[in-house]
């Protein structure tokens, strides 16, 4: 169904107000201060362990990557399917994805220094096989069979390849979209459609390997063939949630009026519901069920570590907070058509997505887990195992990195229109209605 209306396509409705753009530098400064404060706490010994700061840094950086990767997925998916409805909301997704052009710096510089100092074993145990063999000899024996893959040289080659793929794809779609908005040349749209299919393959393979390298190899003896798909659902969760918040915030600042409609919010809500709630639950359950059913010690230990002490409560929080509660809250179409309520739900899913990555990165499989006779004994021995989720370093890094991320997004929003006004499918998007 379509409806006829003529929205304002002038610069005053497509460009961020000057007062919003002026927030870019203060927000960036806030981010730098927060990260510096977290580092100061870590290097003065005010952290639970030497590894805690670096794992918290990795977790928060992966969270930012996931938001941008989710935005990139949304962009090439629209071109792949030649969707018309999404033109009104595609530019904010392109801007979220554009941060992939510089986020790699936050990985390469600090972790590069850590590797040069031979301290990478603080984060990735396989990077220090001597210590791993001394502390966990049985695990070290398993890891020895993976050294062809888990070695520093190949690790960094793969990481650089991921960054090149992500930055190149983000830049290609963003720059072509900007060019299309200026010239209206339909060939730009066709180029993006042509690249969308190989982009989907490169994106899917690269994020799967990155999930293995950066998160699954934190427990190097553990393995799961579904872990890459699990990370895919996480990217969709925080990417779509971030896109919803960006659209609501843009309209709250006074722009994009009459362009992003309740129809668009309903479809964005559908995508968050489908990928971030339903598909996430399906993949999470499938991975858990298969490992539980097989009952192989090398696999079950990873989940047992997340069912002891405070981690048990966090696992339950993910079950209820990532799926059950938002599933029933947003099953109906009406919450999706209420922008502020949808934004609140997106904010919650963004937070729960952060907790999900925390749950993936921080737990450590107990070294004696294979020698404990039963699950109740394991629970009793590690009943006081803390998560440290409320440690100030976590939140300083979260606010700090979000500050840099928001500042990077604002730098693009203040320079370019929030809509590709000459897209050949714009009229379809402006007149779009859900049936």
C-alpha positions in Angstrom: 0.0 0.0 0.0 1.2 3.6 -0.6 0.2 7.0 0.5 1.0 10.4 -1.1 2.9 13.0 0.8 5.6 15.5 0.0 8.2 15.6 2.8 10.8 18.4 3.2 14.0 17.3 1.4 15.8 20.6 2.0 19.1 20.7 3.9 17.4 22.0 7.0 15.5 18.7 7.3 18.4 16.4 6.2 21.4 17.9 8.0 22.0 17.8 11.8 21.5 21.1 13.6 24.7 23.0 14.3 24.2 22.6 18.1 24.2 18.8 17.7 27.3 18.8 15.5 29.1 20.9 18.1 28.8 18.1 20.6 31.3 16.0 18.6 34.5 17.3 20.3 33.2 17.3 23.9 31.9 13.8 23.5 35.2 12.7 22.1 37.1 14.4 25.0 34.7 12.6 27.4 35.6 9.3 25.8 39.3 9.8 26.0 39.1 10.9 29.7 37.0 7.7 30.5 39.5 5.4 28.8 42.4 7.2 30.5 40.7 6.8 33.9 40.2 3.1 33.3 43.8 2.7 32.3 44.9 4.6 35.4 42.9 2.3 37.6 44.3 -0.8 35.9 47.9 0.3 36.1 47.7 1.3 39.7 46.6 -2.2 40.6 42.9 -1.4 41.2 41.6 -4.3 39.2 40.8 -7.9 40.1 43.7 -9.3 38.0 46.4 -8.2 35.4 44.2 -9.7 32.7 41.0 -8.0 33.7 41.7 -4.6 32.1 42.8 -6.1 28.8 39.8 -8.4 28.6 37.5 -5.5 29.5 39.1 -3.5 26.7 38.7 -6.3 24.2 35.1 -6.9 25.2 34.1 -3.2 24.8 36.0 -2.9 21.5 34.2 -6.0 20.1 31.0 -4.4 21.2 31.7 -1.3 19.0 32.8 -3.5 16.1 29.5 -5.5 16.5 27.4 -2.3 16.2 29.2 -1.2 13.1 29.2 -4.7 11.6 25.5 -4.9 12.2 25.0 -1.6 10.4 27.1 -2.8 7.5 25.0 -6.0 7.3 21.8 -3.9 7.2 23.3 -1.8 4.3 24.4 -4.6 2.0 21.3 -6.6 2.8 19.1 -3.8 1.4 21.1 -3.7 -1.8 21.2 -7.4 -2.1 17.4 -7.7 -1.9 16.9 -4.4 -3.8 14.7 -3.2 -1.0 12.9 0.1 -1.5 11.3 0.6 2.0 14.7 1.1 3.7 16.1 4.1 1.8 14.8 6.5 4.4 16.8 4.7 7.2 19.8 3.4 5.2 22.1 6.5 5.6 22.2 6.2 9.4 23.2 2.5 9.0 25.9 3.6 6.5 27.2 6.0 9.1 27.3 3.4 11.8 29.2 1.1 9.4 31.6 3.9 8.4 33.2 3.7 11.9 34.9 0.5 10.7 37.3 2.8 8.8 39.0 3.8 12.0 38.0 1.4 14.7 40.8 -0.9 13.8 43.3 1.6 15.3 41.8 0.9 18.8 42.7 -2.8 18.2 46.1 -2.7 16.4 47.8 -0.1 18.6 47.2 -1.4 22.2 47.1 -5.1 21.4 50.1 -4.7 19.1 52.1 -3.2 22.0 50.9 -6.0 24.2 52.1 -8.6 21.8 55.5 -6.8 21.4 55.9 -6.9 25.1 55.2 -10.7 25.1 52.2 -10.1 27.4 49.5 -11.3 25.1 49.1 -14.4 27.2 47.2 -12.2 29.7 44.3 -12.2 27.2 44.9 -15.2 24.9 46.4 -18.1 26.9 47.6 -19.9 23.7 50.0 -16.9 23.2 52.1 -18.1 26.1 52.3 -21.9 25.8 54.8 -22.3 28.6 52.5 -20.8 31.2 49.5 -22.7 29.8 51.5 -26.0 30.0 52.4 -25.2 33.6 49.0 -24.3 34.7 46.7 -26.4 32.5 48.8 -29.3 31.1 45.8 -31.2 29.7 44.5 -28.1 27.9 47.9 -27.3 26.6 48.1 -30.8 25.0 44.9 -30.0 23.1 46.1 -26.6 22.1 49.4 -28.0 20.7 47.3 -29.5 17.9 46.1 -26.0 16.9 49.4 -24.1 16.7 49.2 -24.0 12.9 46.2 -21.7 13.3 46.8 -20.2 16.8 50.2 -18.6 16.3 51.0 -14.9 16.5 51.9 -14.4 12.8 48.8 -15.9 11.4 46.7 -14.3 14.1 47.8 -10.8 13.0 47.6 -11.6 9.3 44.0 -12.6 9.8 43.2 -9.6 11.9 44.6 -7.2 9.3 42.6 -9.0 6.6 39.4 -8.5 8.6 40.0 -4.8 9.0 40.8 -4.4 5.3 37.6 -6.2 4.4 35.4 -4.3 6.8 36.8 -0.9 6.2 36.8 -1.4 2.4 33.2 -2.5 2.3 32.0 0.2 4.7 33.8 2.9 2.7 32.5 1.5 -0.7 28.9 1.5 0.3 29.1 4.9 2.1 31.0 6.7 -0.6 28.8 5.3 -3.4 25.7 6.3 -1.5 27.1 9.8 -1.0 27.9 10.0 -4.7 24.4 8.8 -5.6 22.9 11.5 -3.4 24.8 14.1 -5.3 24.5 12.9 -8.9 21.5 10.7 -8.9 23.4 8.4 -11.3 21.5 5.1 -11.2 24.8 3.3 -12.1 25.9 3.9 -8.5 22.9 2.0 -7.2 23.6 -0.8 -9.6 27.3 -1.0 -8.5 26.2 -1.4 -4.9 23.7 -4.1 -5.9 26.5 -5.9 -7.8 28.9 -5.8 -4.8 26.3 -6.7 -2.2 26.5 -10.5 -2.9 30.3 -10.9 -2.6 30.2 -8.5 0.3 27.7 -10.8 2.1 30.1 -13.7 1.7 33.2 -11.7 2.8 31.3 -10.3 5.7 30.0 -13.6 6.9 33.3 -15.5 6.7 35.3 -12.6 8.2 33.1 -12.1 11.3 33.0 -15.8 11.9 36.8 -16.1 11.9 37.1 -12.9 14.0 34.8 -14.4 16.6 36.9 -17.5 16.7 40.2 -15.5 16.9 39.2 -12.9 19.5 36.7 -14.7 21.7 36.5 -18.5 21.2 40.3 -18.8 21.4 40.2 -17.2 24.9 39.4 -20.8 25.9 41.7 -22.4 23.3 40.8 -26.0 24.1 37.1 -25.3 23.5 35.4 -25.4 20.1 32.0 -24.8 18.6 31.1 -24.8 15.0 28.1 -22.5 15.8 30.1 -19.7 17.5 30.5 -17.6 14.3 26.7 -17.7 13.8 26.2 -16.8 17.5 28.4 -13.7 17.0 26.4 -12.9 13.8 23.2 -12.7 15.9 25.1 -10.4 18.4 26.0 -8.1 15.6 22.4 -8.0 14.4 21.2 -7.3 17.9 23.4 -4.3 18.7 23.6 -3.1 15.1 19.8 -2.9 14.6 19.3 -1.5 18.1 21.9 1.2 17.4 20.2 2.0 14.1 16.8 2.5 15.8 18.4 4.8 18.4 20.2 6.8 15.7 16.9 7.3 13.8 15.0 8.3 16.9 17.7 10.6 18.0 18.0 12.3 14.6 14.2 13.0 14.6 14.4 14.2 18.2 17.0 16.8 17.1 14.5 18.2 14.6 15.5 16.6 11.3 14.2 13.8 9.1 10.6 14.9 9.8 8.1 13.3 7.5 10.8 11.0 6.1 11.3 8.3 8.7 7.7 7.2 9.5 6.1 4.7 11.9 6.1 2.3 9.0 9.9 2.3 9.0 10.1 2.0 12.7 7.8 -1.0 12.5 10.1 -2.8 10.1 13.2 -1.9 12.0 11.5 -3.3 15.1 10.7 -6.5 13.1 14.3 -6.9 12.2 15.5 -6.4 15.8 12.8 -8.8 16.9 13.6 -11.5 14.3 17.4 -11.4 14.5 18.1 -10.0 18.0 15.5 -12.0 19.9 14.2 -15.0 18.0 17.2 -16.0 16.0 19.6 -15.3 18.8 17.6 -17.6 21.1 17.5 -20.3 18.4 21.3 -20.3 17.9 22.0 -20.0 21.6 19.7 -22.9 22.4 21.1 -25.0 19.5 24.7 -24.5 20.6 23.9 -25.3 24.2 21.7 -28.3 23.4 24.3 -29.9 21.1 27.1 -29.5 23.6 24.9 -30.8 26.5 23.7 -33.8 24.5 27.2 -34.8 23.3 28.6 -34.4 26.9 32.2 -34.1 25.8 34.4 -32.7 28.7 36.4 -30.4 26.3 33.1 -28.8 25.3 31.0 -28.8 28.5 33.6 -27.1 30.6 33.0 -23.8 28.8 29.3 -23.8 29.7 30.0 -25.1 33.3 32.2 -22.1 33.8 29.2 -19.9 33.0 26.9 -21.7 35.4 28.9 -21.2 38.6 28.9 -18.3 41.1 27.8 -15.0 39.7 28.0 -16.3 36.1 24.9 -18.4 36.7 22.8 -15.3 37.3 24.2 -13.6 34.2 23.3 -16.7 32.1 19.7 -16.5 33.4 19.7 -12.7 32.7 20.6 -13.5 29.1 17.8 -16.1 28.9 15.2 -13.7 30.2 16.6 -10.3 29.1 17.8 -11.3 25.6 14.8 -13.4 24.7 11.8 -14.1 26.9 10.9 -10.6 28.2 11.6 -8.6 25.0 10.0 -11.4 22.9 6.6 -11.0 24.6 7.1 -7.2 25.0 7.6 -6.6 21.2 5.7 -9.5 19.7 2.8 -7.1 18.8 3.2 -4.5 16.1 2.1 -1.7 18.3 5.2 -1.3 20.4 7.2 -1.2 17.2 5.1 1.8 16.0 5.8 3.8 19.2 9.2 5.4 18.5 10.0 6.2 22.1 9.0 2.8 23.4 10.9 1.1 20.6 13.9 3.3 21.4 13.7 2.1 25.1 13.6 -1.5 23.9 16.5 -0.9 21.5 18.5 0.7 24.4 17.8 -2.4 26.5 18.9 -4.7 23.7 22.0 -2.7 23.3 22.8 -3.1 27.0 22.0 -6.8 26.9 24.1 -7.2 23.8 27.0 -5.7 25.8 26.4 -8.1 28.6 26.3 -11.0 26.1 29.8 -10.1 24.9 30.9 -9.7 28.5 29.6 -13.3 29.1 31.6 -14.6 26.2 34.9 -12.9 27.0 35.4 -12.8 30.8 34.7 -16.2 32.3 37.7 -18.5 32.8 37.3 -22.3 32.8 38.5 -23.6 36.2 41.8 -25.5 35.8 40.5 -28.4 37.9 37.1 -28.7 36.2 37.9 -32.1 34.7 38.8 -33.5 38.2 35.7 -32.4 40.1 33.3 -35.3 40.5 29.9 -33.8 40.0 28.2 -30.6 39.1 27.0 -29.9 42.7 30.6 -30.2 43.9 31.6 -27.7 41.2 28.9 -25.3 42.2 29.9 -25.6 45.9 33.6 -25.0 45.2 33.0 -22.0 43.0 29.9 -20.6 44.7 31.5 -17.2 45.3 33.0 -16.9 41.8 32.5 -13.2 41.0 31.7 -11.6 37.5 33.1 -8.2 38.4 30.6 -6.8 35.9 30.0 -3.7 38.1 33.7 -2.9 38.4 34.3 0.8 37.4 36.8 -0.2 34.7 34.1 -1.9 32.7 31.9 1.1 32.7 34.6 3.6 32.1 35.7 1.7 29.1 32.1 1.3 27.9 31.4 5.0 28.2 34.8 6.0 26.8 34.6 3.8 23.7 30.9 4.8 23.2 32.0 8.4 23.4 34.6 7.9 20.6 32.0 5.9 18.6 29.3 8.6 18.9 31.8 11.3 18.1 32.9 9.5 15.0 29.3 9.0 13.9 28.5 12.7 14.6 31.5 13.8 12.5 29.8 12.1 9.5 26.3 13.2 10.4 27.3 16.9 10.5 29.0 16.8 7.2 26.6 14.8 5.0 22.8 14.6 4.6 21.0 11.9 6.6 19.2 10.8 3.4 20.3 9.8 -0.1 17.8 12.2 -1.6 18.4 11.1 -5.2 18.1 7.3 -4.7 15.9 5.9 -7.4 13.8 4.0 -4.8 13.3 7.1 -2.5 9.7 7.6 -3.5 8.9 3.9 -2.7 10.4 4.4 0.7 8.6 7.7 1.4 5.3 6.1 0.4 5.9 2.8 2.2 3.1 1.3 4.3 3.0 -2.0 6.1 0.1 -4.2 5.0 
